[in-house]
Amino acid sequence: MPWPAVQEQDVVLVDTTWGELQPLQCAPGVVTVGELELTELVANGALLVDTRVPDSRKGRSIPGAVNLPHDRITELRGRLDPSRLSILFCNGPQCPQSPMAIRDLLEAGYPASALAYYRGGLHDWVTLAMPLEQVG
């Protein structure tokens, strides 16, 4: 996850030594979106889902995102509405949390057409200087 560089305005540091690059399409039938698509879909009613566990969020998320941790996604799937698109994200392209959550939902019978994957996650969101919100 990117963090602000000390004494450098508008500069973030990124640890590239963790994780493994995730495929662009994480599951059959689940569309992958970029930043422009994400903002348009959310403006049109899609639900944005931060699948990171609370400890890894470090108090920041994409504005409007609800937190449904990847390791509890199937038990919390009742908070998702299959008639409304849910866009899942995590720490970034090398983070497996959202792809795992999406696959778990699909295995539990959730429709692929109701899910989207923002592969860039917080990593790309921050590096593109998109807005963040403080979360608890």
N, C-alpha and C positions, 0 to 999 in steps of 0.2 A: 504494500500500500504506500503510495507517495506521502511524503511529509514535507512541510515547509523547510527550506534551507535557512539556517540561522543567518541573520544580517543580510539576506538577499530577498528583496521584494519581488513577488511574482515568480519565484523560482522554487521548484520542488525537487526532492531527491527520490530516487526509485531504487529499491533493492531488486536486482535482476537475478539473484542467485537462488531463488526458491521456486518451487512449483515446476510444472511441465506444461508447455504450450498446449492449449486445448484446441480441438478441431473447430472450424468455423460453424459447421452444423453439428450440434451436440446430440440430436435424435431425429429420426425420420418424422417429417410432418411438422416439426417445430421450426418456425422462421427465426433467423438471426437478424437483429437490427443494429443499426449504428445510432449515433447521437441524434441526428436530425429526425430519423424515423421515431426514435424513442420519445422525443419531445412532442412530436405531432400526435403520436398514438396516445400519450398521456393526456394531452390537451383535449383529445376526443373521447376520453373516458376509460382508457386502459389503466389497470392497476400496476404500479411499480413495486416490485418485491425485492428487498435486500435480503439475500439468503445467508449473509455472514453471521456467525455467532456473535452475540453481544460483545464479548471481550475483544474481538478483532475489528470492531467498528471504530474504535478510538474516538467516539463522540461525533463522527461526521458521516453523512450519507447524502445521497442525491435528494434534492427537495421533493417532498411528497411521498417518499418510499415508506412502505410498511416493512417491518422486520419479521420475517418468518424464517428462522434459522434452518439451514439445509439439513441438519441432523434431526429436525423435528417436523419436516415439511409434510410427511404423510399424516401425522397425527393432527396437524394444524390445517389440513387441506379444506376443512369446512369453512375457513375464512376466505377461501377463494370462490369466485362465482364463475362456473363454466360458461355462462352466457356473456362474460366480460373477459377480454384479453388480459392476461397477467404476464408482465415482462419481468423475468428473473435476472438478477445480476449478483456478482460477488466482487472479489478484489481485482480481477482483470483477466487478460488472455491466458495467463499461466495458472489460474486458480480453478480447481475442479469442483468447487462447491455448488455452483449453479447447475452445471451439467449433471452432477449426481442428483441434485434435487429434482431436476426435470425428468430424468430417467426414473427416479423413485415415484414421482407422480404418475407417469405413464404406466408403470407397472401396477399401480394401485387403481388403474382404470380411468384416470383423468384424461380428457380429450386433448390430443396434440394441437388441435386447431385453436384451443383456448390458451395456449402458451407461446411465449416468445422468449428469446435468449439475447440479452445484451452482453456479448462476449467481452467488450472493452472494459466493462465494470468500472469500479472506482479509479483504477489505474489510468485508463484512457480519459475518463471524465475529468479528472484533475489535471492531467497533462494538457488537455485542451482548454483549460481555464474556464470550465463550466462551473455554475454556482453550486455551492454546498450548503447544507443546513446542519446545525448542531442538533444532535440527538442524545437521548438519555441512555 
